[in-house]
């Protein structure tokens, strides 16, 4: 990612479904951001909700003020068994719009893995889905 990341407006159905829950959820394809829905290489997405009041101005958007973060898992079609993880931050505005920042490849559990992290596996059932 460049040195000056930009927030962009996205449709994020899952964000409104469970905002402020404080929980992590496996996000089914149909509730992922519209840009991610048609991508066949994305094999998982998890939202962690941190809550907070909606933002009043796009001038105040920051990762520390994000209402949620979404980690995506994608497989590499050229390297069987390799999983790549990226992180996106989401902020909901007072008027209902949602802004996203990312992808960030420097996630705390690793960008390139050979198996799904245990924390993600526990949220991959229907019980833990939105």
Helices and strands as residue ranges (DSSP letters): E 8-10, H 13-18, E 24-26, G 29-31, H 34-37, E 42-49, G 58-60, G 63-65, E 68-75, E 83-92, E 98-104, E 112-113, H 118-121, G 126-128
